């Protein structure tokens, strides 16, 4: 007869990276995904993990962790993670004053794919920090402030005693656009004046080109070069080295995760939307437009046309604009969700000192902006650049 100890763990954690194709793991993974509340659900999918593996240049490391019930061996959690360095920027305009970094474990999707009680998450954290002693924190880049997981983190005595909490650059607004069953129903959310203005903006943009404007949906790998060329014509040359390239976009397309748009007249492109998809949700990363059509609200117009395609042809349910400040024309149809990049850090004096210094810097900079105003801040930064 085996006697169970009083404090025997309820859950076990194992590294399943090399067995991620196992039918039982994949089935549990899909089931957990169906109940995921993550704002960035696409990053929790098996397809995105395969994309990370396929496009890895050898410098990054990714793992899949599986949490099982200790008694039944039933899978109650599948956790995709990524190892990276997190920087804390202390800068004044383009001039970096200091940029210390910490090694962190990023929880892809920011919310753990766990169906069990919160104790399973505590077991996961213990496993991570014991298995990877060089990592200083668990990173959740887009955690909802009003989410159940943030509430749990805030009020868990276990987490409070063991870890420091810090939100990098404070909580910020994220805009979401819920879509309707048909495009006309979507437009009814706006006043008649706004509907008129939106249609007028699109008409003026369509009339600008030498031939009719055409919206191309970009989903396949062989379409990516045209999108890259279009984007190149719309951004300053100094930005190009910082932007994601053809290999990344084609890797996403290979996994069925890439869904973007190019608006063109003949061979000339005038606007681009770069986005990824997860089931019925579109996550927009960037909207670019050519300087020639800046006066025609090209960014708003291509979004308007893309929404029509997403509703009528792809039956998508929502658009996530992420950390952004979209044009006023679409505010009437937006929902606002407050999110932040939260870190759970080991309680060490070094980590406490770093986050205290960074918080003081962010607070001071925000107070200066309030006192002297955004216009004066811009003038100061322009002077520094010179």
HELIX and SHEET records of a PDB file:
HELIX    1   1 UNK A   17  UNK A   19  5                                   3    
HELIX    2   2 UNK A   23  UNK A   34  1                                  12    
HELIX    3   3 UNK A   41  UNK A   44  5                                   4    
HELIX    4   4 UNK A   46  UNK A   54  1                                   9    
HELIX    5   5 UNK A  119  UNK A  131  1                                  13    
HELIX    6   6 UNK A  148  UNK A  155  1                                   8    
HELIX    7   7 UNK A  157  UNK A  162  1                                   6    
HELIX    8   8 UNK A  183  UNK A  187  1                                   5    
HELIX    9   9 UNK A  192  UNK A  208  1                                  17    
HELIX   10  10 UNK A  221  UNK A  223  5                                   3    
HELIX   11  11 UNK A  224  UNK A  232  1                                   9    
HELIX   12  12 UNK A  237  UNK A  242  5                                   6    
HELIX   13  13 UNK A  246  UNK A  254  1                                   9    
HELIX   14  14 UNK A  291  UNK A  296  5                                   6    
HELIX   15  15 UNK A  298  UNK A  312  1                                  15    
HELIX   16  16 UNK A  328  UNK A  333  5                                   6    
HELIX   17  17 UNK A  349  UNK A  385  1                                  37    
SHEET    1   A12 UNK A  11  UNK A  15  0                                        
SHEET    2   A12 UNK A  61  UNK A  69 -1                                        
SHEET    3   A12 UNK A  75  UNK A  92 -1                                        
SHEET    4   A12 UNK A  95  UNK A 107 -1                                        
SHEET    5   A12 UNK A 137  UNK A 144  1                                        
SHEET    6   A12 UNK A 334  UNK A 346 -1                                        
SHEET    7   A12 UNK A 163  UNK A 178 -1                                        
SHEET    8   A12 UNK A 318  UNK A 323 -1                                        
SHEET    9   A12 UNK A 281  UNK A 289  1                                        
SHEET   10   A12 UNK A 268  UNK A 278 -1                                        
SHEET   11   A12 UNK A 260  UNK A 265 -1                                        
SHEET   12   A12 UNK A 213  UNK A 218 -1                                        
END                                                                             
